[in-house]
């Protein structure tokens, strides 16, 4: 009788020890999982403001970028879009092209300088009178696109995208009469801004200058070396 009681008591104590061990192990696992979840949540919260995901029109995949920094492939698409608006048009669409640039992609100062230049040249009136049509093809080997890092802009230091876009423009009058074919190069500087439904490239053009390729390259190298953008004077698209 006593032997049976002692055996039963020992068995109960053994089971209690086993369950206590299982309970402590379970609490330990739960504790580790809780710590892991807290750590991952912390990492996500820390990285939330450092990573953005932007899909560029025409891009084949999702682009991951840091705020204030854009990859060269993304800058290329943005600058291609801008120069295409400047050079792919007909006498009926050219005003709409500039309207998009003025309202969504140019800074206020650049917009005003470009408008003044176009008005002085009677650009739109001449284009319509001659029924001009322009076609544009990028020349990749004479173009370059960079994230130029921190540069002084309006006495502030900002991240700047920069590059040179060269292409061939074919101009026709009265729809099909050849006027000329010429190589055209642009030096472009842009700052990264918050994307909007209309400004899908999340950039704003601060400088754009047309000129000889060698001259523009030298100016780009000089401004990057000095860490300051060139003067705004004459930094607008000219015909």
N, C-alpha and C positions, 0 to 999 in steps of 0.2 A: 504494500500500500504506500509506505513512505517512499520506496524506490520509484514507484510509478509517478508519484506527485513530484518528486525531485526531477525526474526525467522530463515531465511536462513543463515544469518551471524553467528548466534549462533550455528546452526547445523554444518556449515563448521569449526568453531573454535573447536567444540566438536570432529569432525572427525580428525582434525589436531592433537589434543591432544592425541586421541586414537592411531593414526599412529606413533606419536612421542614416545609414551610409548612402542608400539610394537617394533619400531626400536631400542630404547635404550635397551629393554630386549633382542632383537636378538643380538645386539653388545655385551651385557654382556655374553650371552651364548657362542658366538663365542670366546670371550676373554678367558672364562674358559676352553673351549675345546683346545684353542691354548696353554694355560698354562699346561694343562694335557698332551698334545702331547709332549711339550718340556720337561716336567718332566720325562715322560716315555722314551724319547730318551736319556736323561741324564743317567737314570738308566741302560738302555741297554748298553750304551757306557762304563759305569763304570764297569759293570759285564762282559763285553766281554772278557777281559783278565784274569778274575778270574775263568771262568768256561770252561771246555772242555768236550766234549762228545766222549767217546771211546767205540767202540764195540769190545769186546774180542772174539776171535774165540771160538765157543762152548758156548758162553754166551746166556742165554735165554732172556735177555732184555738189553736195553741201559744203560750203566753205566755212571753216572755223577760224575766227579772227579774234584778236584782243582789241578792246576799246582803245582807240588812239593808235592803232596799227593795222595796216592792210597789206595783204600779200601782193606781190608784183602781178600775179595773174588777174587779180581783181582790179587792180589799178589799170591794167591794160584794157580790160573790158569797159571801164568807166571812161577812159580817155578816148578809146575808139568811138564810143557813143557820142561824145562831145564833138570830135572832129568830123564824124559822119553827119551830124546835124549842121555843121558849118559848110560842108561841101557836097552833100547829096541832096539836091533840091531841084525844083523847077520854079518858074516865075509865079506859080500859083501857091506853092507851099513854103517858100522861103521865109515869109513873115511868121508863119506858125513854128518853123524850126527855131527861129530866134526867140519867139515867145516862150518856148519850153526852156531854153537856156537861161533867159533872163529871169523867169519866175521861179525856177527850181534849182539851177546849178551855178549861177554867177553870184558873186557878192554884189552888194548894192553899188559899191564904187566901180567895180568892173562893168556892171550893167550900164551905168551912166556914161562911162568913158567910151564904151563900144557904141552906144546909141548916138553919142555926139559925133563919133567918127563916121558912122553909117549915114547920118543926116548930111554931114559935110560933103560926102561923096555922092549924095543922091543915089545911094546904092539900090534901094528897093525900086525907085522910079525907073532907073536905068535897066534893071533886071526885067521889069515888066514890059517896058517899051521895046526891048530887043527880044523878048520872048526867050530868055536865056534858060538853059537847062545844064545842070552840073552833075557829073558822075565822079565817084571817088573810090580809089582802091589803096589800102594801106600797103606800104613797103616794109615788111617786118625787119629785114636786115638793116634798115636805116632808122629804126625806132627802138626806144628803150624805155623801160618802166621800172621805177624804184620806190621803195619806202625810204625816204631820205632822213627819217628820224626827227629829232627836235631841232627846230629852226626858229629864229626870232621873227615874229609876225606882229606888227603893230605894238611893239615893245613887250609882247608876250611870247613865251616859248610854247610852241605847238608842234604836234606831229604833222609832218607834211609829206604828201605824196607828190612825186615829181617825175617828169619824163619828157621825152621828145617823140612826137608822132610825125612821121614822114609818109606822104602818100602821093599818088598821081591823080591830078584833077583833069578831067576832060570836059571842056566847056563848048556848048553848042548854042547857036542862035536860031530862032524860028524853028525850034524842035530838032532839026537835023543838020544844020549848016555848021561845020566845024569852025570854032573860033581859035582855040589853042589847047595844047596839052602841056602841062607843066608839073614839075615836082614841087610840092609845098611841104614845109616843115613848121611845126609848132612846138614851142617850149611851154609846158603847162605845170603849174603848181596848184595843189589843192589841199584843203584840210579835211580831216575826218569829222563828220557831223552825225547827229542822230538820224537814222533812216526815216523816211516818210513814205506814204503810198505813192507820191509823185517823184520824190528823190530817192529812187530805189537803190542807187549806188552809194548812198550815205557819204557823199563828198560835196564840197563846195569849192568851185574854182576861184582862186584869189588872183592868179596871174595867168595870162595866155598871150603869147607873143609869136608872131609869124616872121620868119626871116631865113637867111642862109643857114644850112645845117651846121657848118663848121662854127659859125658865130654863136649859134644857140648852144652847141655843145660846150664851148668855152665859157659861156655865161653860166650854164648849169654847174660846171665844175667849180667855177669861182664862187658862186653863191653857196655851194655846199661846203667848200673849204672854209669860208668865212662864217658860215652858220647864220647868214642873214639873206632874206629874199631880196631880189633887185628892186629898184625903184618902181613904183606903180606907173610912172610916166611912160607912155607909149606901150604899156603892157595891155594890149587889147588886140583882138583879131582885126587885121587890116586886109584890104583887098589886094 
